[in-house]
Amino acid sequence: MNKKTLVIKFGGTSVASKSALLNVVKIIKSHEDTNLCVVLSAIGATQERGKVTDALINLRTSGDKKILHELRKRHHDIIDECIKDRKCREDAKNEIEGIISKIDECIDAPVCPLECFGERMSVQVVCYLLKDKGFDVSYVDACDVVHFINGNPYFQKIIDSSGLIKKKMKTGKIVITEGFIANENGKMACMNRGGSDQTATLIGEAIGADEVIIYSDRDGILTADPRIVKNAGTVCEISYSEAEEMAGHGAKIIYPKILEPLKGSSIPVIIKNTFRPGHNGTRIVPVAKNKGVKCITMVEQQHISIHNPSMIGTDGFLAKVFASIESDVDVVISGNPIIGYTTSGDVKHGDDLSEFGDIRQQRVHTIAVVGEEVENNPLVLSKIAKCLADVNLEIEFISHDRQSAAIYFGIKENDKTDVLLNMLHKALIE
């Protein structure tokens, strides 16, 4: 019987403390009968200390060597707390010293990606912790496997390079590697923040994994922000397209690009909680069994609209408008003689669109009602309209189409949106 092949990714909070790391050991122990590749983030925030990646960014900006001494102490402390065997402790600390020295050399080098060294250090901590616990572990440098070109994954080269991981798995070893790190033009480069999740799915696709499991400090994908909606619960199963909509509109637990590598192979992604591994979490699959509304998200954005009757029948008008926008565009709203878009960041100075018509800009809450087939379900639209009427709120825009797994609408910033979100959740999900 062939062993199951898994890629498991642990986020920053999963490796930030002794108790968290011991949970990591238990989870890996529970998958001993599989071919296993473990992807790690840098050490995350605790009540006493911030994220290691943030500290490295601060180090580059400030050049303050005290940060370097604190990073050394933090990793040495966690090694002393978790690893019992003296030789494993010494070897782990020697590895950390080597990385700290490399960071010191790179502080003033403008092309050296300091942010990547957090993963370098967390991998060594976990490697020696697992060796201390009796696991047969082999480290693989992410730069030997995860290749990028022009800031994007070089899929074929990743597949070709993944033989290194598969070869080690065949000998029964647990493979450990870094997230967030890529090889671009032969040099170490940082992926976008959150990119460790993408590392896991890129490797999962390349080695033909049966599942990719992403562990964080949450039970999975929630039906709404629990800070706003008290009855928010965990979504048991969600489709690729639904997850992508959520990732792009406020569901921070999902990195937007994680599913991109998997669409050709339909590998499930499971989101689970390191601190509650018995919880089923959320399964992300190509096609979910249940349709209908899965979750409701809300993000604060800028809404920019352009009014110009002359755009009607003018060839290339939209192309010229969007070629002039430097901000990240989220939702696009189009309808003669007004077009508009939303952006989650600040509108950039280069976005001077006055030549295209009368410009209106305002802060909005963009609400996404996410679920396959919601866009052609009149009951969903009816319930949304009723909730808006009951709270006496007007929408600034609405956007949906039959290819989308969500309906988007914008509400001008006010103090009633939290009430609206609870009403929508009750009407559409509970």
N, C-alpha and C positions, 0 to 999 in steps of 0.2 A: 504494500500500500504506500503510495507516494505521500511524502510529507507535505503539509500545507505550507505555503510560502507567505510570510507576512512582512510588511514594513510598518514599524511602530515609531511614531514621532512623539517626543516629549518636549513640551513647551517650557518656558523659563521658570514658571512657578513650580514645575515638577522636579526641578533640580536645584531649587533655591535653599533647601534646608535639609537637615539630617532626616527628619520625619518624612519629608517628600521623597528623598532619595531612597529611603528604605521601602517606600511604596513602589518606587520604580523597580527595585530588586524583586519584590513580590510579583509584580506584573510580568516581568521577564521570566521569572521562575514558572509562572503559569503557562508560558508558551514554549517551554523547553522542548516539546515534541514537534516543533515546527522549524522550518528554515527561517531564520530571523535576521532582519536588518533593522538596526535601531538608529534613528536620526535624532540629534540633540540640538536644542537651542542653547544660547548662553544663559548663565544663571540670571534668574529674574528677581523681581523686587520682593522684599520681605517688609515687615513692620519697621525694622531698624535700618534697612539698606535699600537703595534703589537698584535699578537694572544695571547689569554689567555693561551692556551695549551703550546705555546712556552715559555711563562713566567714561567709556572710551571716546565717545563723541566729545564729551566735555574736555577730556585730556587733549584731543587734537586742537580744540578751540583755545584752551587756556595755556597748554604746555606745562601745567602744574604737576610736578613729579610726585607730589603727595598722593595724587590719585593712583599713580602706579604702585606706590607702597601699600595703599589700601587694597588694591586689587590682589596683590601678592598675599597679604594677610588674610583676606576673605577666603581665597582658595585654599591656603594652608590650613585655616581654621576648619573648613568643612572636611578637608582630608583627615585631620586629626580626630574630628568628631565621628567620622563614619568608617574609617579603615583601621582594622585591628592589627593586621600583620605589619611588622616593622619595615620589612623590605618593600612591601607594596606602598607603604606610606612614603618612604624615602624616594622610591622610583617616581611616584606621582608628583612629589614636590620638585624633584629634579626636572621633570617635564614642564611643570609650571614655571620654574626658573628660566628655562630655555625660551619659553614663550614671552615671559616678561622682558627678557633681554632683547628679544626681537622687536617687541613693542617700543622699547626705549630707543632702539636704533631708528625706528620708523616715525617717531613723533614729528620730526621736521621734514619728512619726505612727503611732498604733496600728493604723489600718486599711490602711496601705500594705504590700503584700506584698513585703517586701525579697527574699525567697527567689527571686522571679521574675527578678531582674536578672542572674543568672548566665547565663541563656539569652540575654538581651538582648545581653550582651557577646560571648558565643561566636559568635553569629550575625554580628556585625560583623567579627570576626576572620576567619571563613571567607568571608564575602562579599568582602572585599578581597583575601584570599589567592587566591580563584578569579579575581577580576578581574586580579590580577597575573599569573596563569597564562594569561590570554587567553580566559576563559570569559565568555559573555554572561549576566550574573546579575541577578536582580531580587529585592529583599527585599520580603516581605509580612509585615506585623505580624500575629502570631497572634491578637491581639485583634480584628482585622477579619474573622476567619474562624471561630475556635473559640468558640462561644457556649455558656454554661452557664446553667442556671436551677435554683435550689435545690440547687446542688452537683452537678448531673447534666447530661450533654450535652443541648443543645437541638437535636435532630437536624435538624429542618426548617430552622431558621435557619442551621445550618452548611451544609446543602446549598445554600440560597439564596445564602449569602455566598461559596461556593466558586467562583462565576463569576469572581471576581477572580483566582484562581489559574489557572483554565482560559484566561482571556483572555490572560494573560502567556505561558502555555505555547504558545498558538497562534502567537505571534510568535517562537517558538524559544528563549525565555529559560529558564534554569534558575531555578526559584523556590526561595528559601531562607526558612525561617520557624522560629520557636521552638517547641520542645516545652514542656510543663509550664505553659504560660500560657493562660488562658481569659478571655473577656469575660463577666463576670456583672453584669447590671444596669448596663451601660455602663462598668464599672470593671475594671481588671486584677485577676485573681484567680489564685491558685496552685491547680493540681490536686494530687492526692495524689502523694507521692514515687513515682517510676516512671511518672508520668503522661505523659512524653514519648512512650512507646510508644503510649499511647492516642491522643495527638495524631495520630500517623502513621496509625493505622487509621481515625480519624474523618475525616481528610482523604482517605484512600484511598477510603473509601466515598462521600464527597461528590463526588469528581471522577471516580468510576468507574474507578479504577486497575485495571490488570491484575494487579499484585502489590504487596505491601508488604514491603520488605526491612528488617530491623532488624539493624544492625551493633553488636557489642559486642566484648569481648576473649575470647570463647569460641567454640568451633567449632559451637555449636548446643545443642540440648537433649541432656543426657546421660542414660544409662540409670540412673545412680545418682550419688551424691556421690563424686567421684574421690578425695577426701581419706580416704574410708572404704573404698570398693570399688576396688581397684587395676585391675580389669579393666573398669571402666566405659567405655562407648563412646558414640558419637553416634547418636541416633535419626535415621534418614533421613527418615521421614515419620510424621506423627501427626495424628490427627483433632482437630477443634475440641473435642469433648467430652473427649477424653483430655488435651489441653493445658490445658483449664480445671481438670480435676482436679489436674493437676500444679502449676499455678500456685497453687492454693489450699492445697497441702500440701507446701511446702518447695522447689519448683523456682524459685529466685529469679530465674532468667534470664527468666522470663515474668511480665509484669505481669498480674494476674488479669483486668483489664477490657479487654484489647486486642482480644478477639474479639467483644465485644458489638456493635460497630457493623457487623460484616461478615456477620452471619448471614443477612441478606436477600439478599446478593449473592454469597456464596461466594468472596470474593477470598482467594487463598492468602497466607499470611504466611511469610516465609523468615527464619530466624535464622542469621546468618553472623558470621564473625570478621574484623574490620577488618585484623588483622595476618596473617591467612591467607585472603585473599579467594578463593583458588583452591579452598578446601575447600567442598564442596557444602552444608554446614550441615544444618539441619532444615527441612523443609517442613511447615507446618501447613495442613491442607486440610479441607473439610467432612466427607469420608469417606475414611479411609485404606484403601489397598489391602490391607494385611496386618492381621490381627486378632491377638489374643493379648497377652501382657504386653509393654509397651513400656518401662516404667521402674519403679523402686522408690524412693520417697522416705521420709524420716524427719524428723520435727520433735519437739522437746521441748515438751510441753504440760502444762497442768493438767487433770486429769480430776475432775469434780465429779459425784457421783451422789446421788440422793434415793431413800430407801427409805420407802414408805408404802403398806401394804395398802389403806388407805382410798381410794386414787386409783382403784381398780377401779370402774368404773361411775359415777364422779363427773363430771358434765358440766362442761366448761371448765377442768378441772384443769391440763392442759398449757398452756392459754392464759394462765392466771394465773401459772404458774411462769416462762414465758419473757418475760412482760411485766415481771417483776421483775428480769431479768438485764440488767446494764449492760455486761458484758464482751462482746467479739466471740465469737460462737458458731461453732465449726468443725464438728466431727462431733457428731451427735445420736444417742444410743442410747436406744431405747425398748422397754420390755417389762415389763408388770405383774409385781410391784409396785415395780419399780425403773426410774427414768429417769435419764439422765445426758447430759452434754455435755462437750466439750473446748474449751479456749481457749488460744491461743498466748501471750497477754499475761498479766500479773498479774491475778488475780481482784480485781475492784474492790470497794471497801468497801460499795457499794450492793447487792452481790449477797448479801444476807442471806436465805437460803432456808429458815431453820430452821423457819419456820411451816408448811412443806410436808411435813416429815418428817425422818427421820434423815439427816444430811448426812455424806458421806465425800469428802475431797479429797486427791489425791496427784499427784505428778509422774509423768508417763509419757512414753515415746517412742511417738508415733503413727506407725505404718508404713502407707503406702499402696502397694498393688500395683495399678498403673495399666495399663489396657488394655481396649479394647472386648471384650465377650463373656466377660471373665474371671469375671464373677459367676455365670454359669451353667455354668462348666466344672468338673466334679468333679475333674479332674486337678490344676487349679491349687490348689483347696482342700486336696487330698490332699498336695501337695508342701509347701504352707505348714505343714500340721500335722506333717509329717515333720521339717521343719527345726526347728520349735519343740521337738519331742520330742528331737531329737538334741542340742540345746543345753540341754535341760531348763529351758525357760522356759514360764511360764503366761501366758495372755493375760488382761488385765483387762476387755476388751470387744472385740466384733467388730461391724462394721456394713457392710452392702451391700444393694443392691436391683437389680432388673432394669433400672432407668432409669439406673443409675450406670455409669461406666466405670472403677470402682476398687473394691477391697476394702480396708477399713480395720480395723486392729486395734491395740490398745494394750498395751504391755509396761511393767511397772513399771520405773522407772529402775534400771539396774544396769550392770555392766561387760561384759556379754555381747552387748549389742545390735549392736555393730559386727561381731562374729562372725556373728550371725544375718543381718545384712544381706548379708554376703558369701555366705553359704550360700544365701539366697533368690535372689540374683542368679545364682549358678551354676546353681541348679535350674530357674529360670524363664526366664532370658534367654540365658545363654551356650550 
